[in-house]
C-alpha cells in the first residue's frame, strides 16, 4: 500500500512533491488534474465546492491514474476523518487545528487500533491502491501507508507549533499563509507576504525539521511554488483548478481580442 502513496514515498525518500488543488466538483476535473504530471491531487472539502458525494467520486478518479488523492476536511470531527479515509484517500489535511490535544485526537481518529480508534470496514478504500490490498492487509498497513497532515493557520497552533510538530502520528505540517497571516495580525496584502509572516513561516518549517517531519505550503501560483521549493518546503501546490481555469480563459480571450498580455493576477 505504501508504495502506491506517492506523497508518502516522496516523504520517505526526502524528495519534494508537487500537487494540484481541486476546488471545483467533478471526476473529469479530478482526472484532468491527476494526468497533468502531479504526484497528488488535494480535494478541498473545506473551501471548495465539493461535498461528501463529490469527494467519493473524485478520490477513485485520481487514484485510478496512479496519483495520490488527498482530502482537506471540512471539519476535524472524527466522523469526517473516517469518511475521507474510508473513501480511499491516501491522506488527510486538517484545517483550523488549535491545540496539541486536537492534533493528538486527530491522529487517534486517523489510525486503527492499537495506535488509534478508527473504525474498520470500508471496502471502497481497497480499490484506491495498486495492487489492491485485502481487508486484512489494509488493516495492518494503513497506519503506516496513509498520511496525516495538520494545517498551521491559527494563532493558537502557531504558538504551539513545536509541540504540534512533535505529536506522534503527524506526518507533516501544512502552512495556510492567508489564514495564518490573518490570525497573527499580518495579513497578505495584494498577494504579497510581509516580513513578519515570512518569519512565522520559517519558524514552522524549522519546527518540522527539528521534529523530523515534513512541511507543506499552499502556493498562490507556479512562481510562488518555485520560490517556496527553493526555500526547502517538501509539499507544494503547483496549481489550483479555479485560478488556472480563470487565468487560461482570460489569457485566451485577451489573445483572441489582441489585448496586451496581462502581467500578474488581479485576483489578490
N, C-alpha and C positions, 0 to 999 in steps of 0.2 A: 504493500500500500504506500509506504513512504516514498518509494521511487516514482510513484505517479504524481506526487505533490511537488510540483516544480518550484513553488516558493520555499517549501521546507528543504528541498535539495539544495537550492541556492544558499539558504541559511547555513546548512551543514558544510557546504563547500566554500563558504566565505566569499561568494560571488554576489555582485549587485543584481537585483532583479527589477525588471521594468514591467509595468502592468497598465491596464486600461480601467477606467472608471465608468460604470454604466448607471445612468440616472433615468433613462427612458425605457419603458417596458417593451418587451417583445423578444422572442427567441431568435428572430432573424438578426436583430441588433447584437444579441449576445454572440451569435456565431460570427458575424462580421468582425466584431472586436477581437474574438478569440483567434481568428485566422489572420490577424494583422502582423503576427510575429511576437506578441507579448508572451510573458510567462504566466500571467494570471489576469483574470478579469474580476473586479470587485463590483458586486451588485449592491447598489446603495439603497437600502430599505429605510434609511433614516430621512434623508433629504430628497431622494429620488422618487419618481412616480411609479414605485414598484411595491405591490402588495404581496401577501404570502403566496397566492396562487401564481403570480408572475415570477416570483423568486423560484418556485418549484419548476417553472418552465425554463428559466434561464440557466440554472445550475447544470442540468443534463446537457443542454445545448453547448455549453462551454466545455464541460468535461469530455464530450464526445469528440472534440477536436484535439484532445491531448493537452489542454491548457487547464490550469487550476482555477476552479470557481471559488471565490471568497464572498462572504456576505457581511456588509456593515449592518448591524442590527438596528431595528427601530427603537429598541429599549433593552435594558440589561436584565430584565426579568428572566428567570430560569426557563420558562416555557418558550420564550423567544429564542434563547440559545438552542434549545432542543429542536425546534422547528428548522432552524438553519442547518444544524449538523445532520439531522435526520433526512434532510433533502439531499445530502451527499456533498455538502460544501467541504472543501479542503481546509477551511479555516474561517474564523470569525474575527471581525474588527468591532470592538465595543466602544461606543462613544460615551462622553459625559461621565466617565468614572471620576469619582472624587476622593476616595479613600483607599488605603491599603486593604481594609477589610472587604470593601466591594470588589477589589481585584481578586482577593482570595476566594470570595464566594463565586465569582465568575469562573475561576479555574475549577471549582467544585462542580459547577453546572456543566462544564465542558468535558469533564473526564469521567470515564467509567470507574466503578469501584475496583480496587481499594483507594485509588487516588482522588476519586470524586463521587458524585451521586447521579450522574447522567443515567436516565432510563434507557433500557436496551430493547430493541425490537424493530427498528426501521429496516425494511427490505430494500427501500429505494436507494439508500446510501451505497449499497454494494456495487451498483452498476456505474458508479462515478469514478471507479478505479480500474486500471488495466494492469494485469488480469483481474477479473472480478474476484474479490475475496469471498470466502464462505462467511456465514454469520459468525462462526467461531473465530475465524481469522480476523474479521472486523473487530470483534470484541477485544481481542488480545493485542491488536496492532494500532487501533485508533488513537489511543492515548499518546503514542509517540509519533504517529503519522500526521495528525492534524495540528494546526497552529492556532494559538490564542493570542490575539494582539489587542493591547489596551491603548486607547486613544488618550493622549495627554492634551487636554484643551480647556480644563477648568483650573482656576487658581488653586483650589484645594489639591488637585492632583499634581500640579506643578510644584507646590510647596513640599510635597511628599514624594517627588519623582524618584529619588534614590531608593526609597523603601519599596515603592511600587515595582521598580525595575528588578528588585531582588526577590520578588514573590516567585516561589517555585511553581512552574507550570505556565508562567507567562513567557512566551517566546520572543515577543518584540513589543516595543512601544512605538506608537504612531503619532506624529505631530499633525494636528489640525491648525495651521498657522492663523487662520482667520478668527476662529473662536478663542484660541489661546491668546492672541493679541487683544481681542475684546475684553477677555476676562482678567488679564493682568494690567489693563489700563493703557495698552499701547497698540491700538487697532491699526490694521493695514489701511493705508490711505492711497487710493488710486492705484492699487496693486503693488505698492512699494512697502517692503518690510523695513521698519526702522531699526536703529542700532540696539535699542532695548529688547525688542523681540528677537533679533538675531542672537543676542547674548543668551536669552532664555532658551532658544532652540539648541544652542551649543551646550548648555547645561544638560538638556535632555539627552542629547547624543552622547555626551560624556558619561552620564549615568548608566546608559545601556552598555557602554563599553566596559565600565567598571564591574557591572553585574554579569558580564559575559553574554549579553543579549543583543538583539538586533534592533535597528531603528529605521522606521519608515517615515515618509513625509508626503503630504499632499502637495502637488505642484500645479500651478495655475496654467502652465503651458510647457511646451517642449524645451524652450530656452531655460526656464527656471529648473526643469528637471535635470538638464545638463549641469547647471550651476550646483544644484544640490548633490548630484552624483560626484562632482569634483570635490565636494566637501566631505565625502565618505559615507553618505547615507546608504543603507542597504536595500531599501524597498522604495521604489519611486513610481509615481503616477506619470506616465508619458502622455496620456491623452484622456480627455473626458468626452463622452459621446455628444452631449448637448453643445458644449463650446466648439467642438470640432465641426459639428454639422453647421452651427451658426456661422463659424468662420469660413467654411468652404462655400456656403451659399452666398455670403456677402462677397467673397473674392470672385466667384464665378460670375455673379451678377454684375459686379463692377467691371470685370474684364469684358463682358458682353457689351456693356454700355460704353466702354472706352474710358472709364473713370480712372483717375490717378490711383496707383496702388496705395492702399492704406498702410500706415505704419502703426504697429501696436494694436491693442484691443480697447475698444470703448466700453467693454463690459464692466471694468473696475473703476 
